[in-house]
Amino acid sequence: MKESAWIKLLKFSGAIFLLIFCLSPFIWMLIISFSTRPDFLSARIQFIPTINNYAQIIFNKSFHLFDYLKNSVVVSLLSAFLAMFFASLSAYAITRLNFPGRIFIPLLLLSVSMFPQISIVGYLFKLLTFLGWINTYYSLIFPYLTLGLPLAFWIMLSYFSQLPIELDNAALIDGATRFQILRKIILPVSLPGLLSTFILIFIYSFNEFLLALMFTIDYKARTIPVGIAMFEGFYGQVPWGYIMAASVISIIPMIILIAFFQKYIVRGLTEGTVKE
């Protein structure tokens, strides 16, 4: 067999192995969600298909599944939008305006993002308690915005830095203000970067667990990762069927979002890395 054929075979085998490795947990989760006896830790599994797990978590209001899902979507959308908005303003100012110390701002934001979440939870809890924000959307949007802003800022910074300054100069000559230039010229041209930033911050906020566990109390503000984790405490045992069924439902918004905007994620992250 020729060397090129071996290379193709190895690439194909590696791709198949990677696909199986990545999809196996999701397939197993789907199987357990339809199982009557979801005792997947036992040596022998008796698989009897049923939709009872889905029926229980959807129609039994004590689970509050759709309350948790609504909270996750609202908090993630607002956090992603605000992070994208402030990151765009900051990145435009850094790449277009000359002021003292502007070179240190990206480094400062990068250093802030290196702090682990657990190291600031106590201080955040005291601050949110003082503001009366515990168990509200604000208690999650504020930290998610703060923690997601460095990532959003660096994505937009790399994207804006590749746009020619001549666009701004031509608009300034025509009498446009800086905000008009950003809104009518820079942001439309940077749409892939904006969408990739929005989606990445949305995914981060949607999946975040620690802060949602610490700053929420009940279904009024609790997000879906913490809500699913609470199933164990409610019923005194681990209801794997309910947990897996709720997990399948909770990833549907993420699958839809990524399926529609996947090309924008890749394009937005790659176009800002190569200077033409």
SVG drawing of the C-alpha trace seen along z (x, -y; Angstrom):
<svg xmlns="http://www.w3.org/2000/svg" viewBox="-48 -67 53 75">
<polyline fill="none" stroke="black" stroke-width="0.4" points="0.0,0.0 1.3,-3.4 2.2,-6.0 -0.6,-8.3 -3.1,-5.5 -1.8,-4.9 -2.1,-8.5 -5.7,-8.6 -6.5,-5.5 -5.0,-6.9 -6.9,-10.2 -10.1,-8.3 -9.6,-6.0 -8.7,-9.0 -11.8,-10.9 -14.0,-7.9 -12.5,-7.3 -12.8,-11.0 -16.5,-11.0 -17.3,-8.0 -15.4,-9.4 -17.3,-12.7 -20.8,-11.3 -20.7,-8.3 -21.7,-10.3 -24.6,-11.9 -25.8,-8.7 -25.6,-7.0 -27.5,-10.0 -30.2,-9.6 -30.5,-5.8 -30.8,-6.3 -33.4,-9.0 -35.7,-6.5 -34.9,-3.7 -37.4,-2.3 -34.5,-1.1 -31.7,-3.7 -29.3,-1.8 -26.3,-2.2 -23.8,-1.5 -24.9,2.2 -23.1,4.9 -26.2,5.9 -28.6,3.4 -32.2,4.2 -33.3,1.7 -37.1,1.2 -37.9,-1.9 -40.3,-4.4 -41.2,-8.1 -42.3,-8.3 -39.1,-10.2 -39.9,-13.0 -43.5,-13.0 -42.7,-13.5 -40.3,-16.3 -42.4,-18.1 -45.8,-17.8 -44.9,-17.6 -44.7,-21.2 -42.7,-20.3 -39.6,-19.9 -39.8,-23.5 -37.9,-22.4 -39.2,-25.2 -38.7,-27.8 -35.0,-26.8 -34.7,-26.7 -36.4,-30.2 -34.0,-31.6 -31.0,-30.2 -32.1,-31.6 -32.9,-35.1 -29.7,-35.4 -27.5,-34.1 -29.1,-36.3 -28.7,-39.4 -25.2,-38.6 -24.1,-37.8 -25.7,-41.0 -24.2,-43.3 -20.8,-41.7 -20.8,-42.1 -22.0,-45.7 -19.4,-46.8 -16.6,-44.8 -17.4,-46.5 -17.2,-49.9 -13.9,-49.1 -12.3,-47.4 -13.2,-50.3 -11.7,-52.8 -8.5,-50.8 -8.0,-50.3 -9.1,-53.8 -8.4,-56.4 -5.0,-57.5 -4.9,-58.0 -2.4,-57.3 -2.2,-53.8 -4.5,-52.2 -1.9,-49.5 -2.2,-48.3 -6.0,-47.9 -6.1,-44.6 -3.4,-43.2 -5.3,-44.3 -8.4,-42.6 -6.5,-39.4 -5.0,-39.3 -8.4,-39.7 -9.7,-36.8 -7.0,-34.5 -8.5,-34.6 -10.4,-31.5 -14.1,-32.0 -13.9,-30.3 -11.5,-33.0 -14.1,-35.8 -17.3,-34.0 -17.2,-35.2 -16.7,-38.9 -19.4,-38.7 -21.8,-37.1 -21.3,-40.0 -21.7,-42.6 -24.9,-41.0 -26.3,-40.6 -25.7,-44.3 -27.4,-45.2 -30.3,-42.9 -29.7,-41.0 -29.5,-37.4 -31.9,-35.1 -32.5,-37.6 -31.4,-37.7 -29.0,-40.6 -27.0,-38.2 -26.1,-36.2 -26.0,-38.8 -23.5,-41.0 -20.9,-38.3 -21.4,-36.6 -20.9,-40.0 -17.8,-40.6 -16.2,-37.2 -17.2,-37.0 -16.1,-40.5 -12.4,-39.7 -13.1,-37.0 -15.5,-39.2 -13.1,-42.1 -10.2,-40.1 -12.2,-38.6 -13.5,-42.1 -10.1,-43.6 -8.5,-41.1 -11.3,-41.7 -11.3,-45.5 -7.6,-45.8 -7.7,-44.2 -10.2,-46.8 -8.5,-49.6 -8.4,-53.0 -9.3,-54.6 -13.0,-53.6 -13.0,-55.9 -11.1,-58.7 -13.5,-58.8 -16.6,-58.8 -15.0,-61.6 -14.5,-63.7 -18.2,-63.3 -19.1,-64.6 -20.0,-61.3 -19.4,-61.0 -17.4,-58.2 -20.5,-56.4 -22.1,-56.7 -19.0,-55.2 -19.1,-52.3 -22.8,-51.7 -23.2,-52.2 -19.8,-51.0 -17.6,-49.0 -20.3,-46.8 -22.0,-45.7 -18.6,-44.9 -17.7,-43.0 -20.9,-40.9 -19.2,-37.5 -17.0,-38.6 -20.1,-40.0 -22.0,-36.7 -19.1,-34.5 -18.6,-36.7 -22.4,-36.6 -22.6,-32.8 -19.5,-32.0 -20.6,-34.2 -24.1,-32.7 -22.7,-29.2 -20.5,-30.1 -23.4,-31.7 -25.8,-28.9 -23.5,-26.2 -22.0,-28.1 -22.7,-26.2 -20.8,-27.6 -22.1,-31.1 -25.6,-30.0 -25.4,-27.5 -24.2,-30.2 -26.4,-33.2 -29.8,-31.6 -32.2,-29.9 -35.2,-28.6 -36.8,-28.3 -37.4,-32.0 -33.8,-32.6 -32.0,-29.2 -30.6,-28.1 -30.9,-24.7 -27.5,-23.2 -28.2,-23.8 -31.9,-22.9 -30.9,-19.5 -28.3,-18.9 -31.0,-19.6 -33.1,-16.6 -31.0,-14.3 -31.7,-16.3 -35.4,-16.5 -36.0,-12.8 -33.4,-11.4 -31.8,-9.3 -30.3,-9.8 -33.2,-9.8 -31.0,-9.2 -33.9,-8.8 -35.2,-12.3 -31.7,-13.8 -30.9,-12.5 -34.2,-13.4 -33.9,-17.0 -30.3,-17.1 -31.5,-16.1 -34.1,-18.9 -31.7,-21.5 -29.2,-21.0 -31.8,-21.5 -31.4,-25.4 -27.6,-25.0 -27.8,-22.6 -30.2,-24.9 -28.1,-27.9 -24.8,-26.3 -26.4,-24.6 -27.6,-27.9 -24.5,-30.0 -21.6,-27.5 -20.1,-29.1 -20.2,-32.5 -18.3,-31.2 -15.5,-29.8 -15.4,-32.8 -15.5,-35.3 -12.7,-33.5 -10.4,-33.1 -10.8,-36.3 -9.4,-38.3 -6.2,-36.2 -4.7,-36.9 -3.7,-40.4 -4.1,-40.9"/>
</svg>
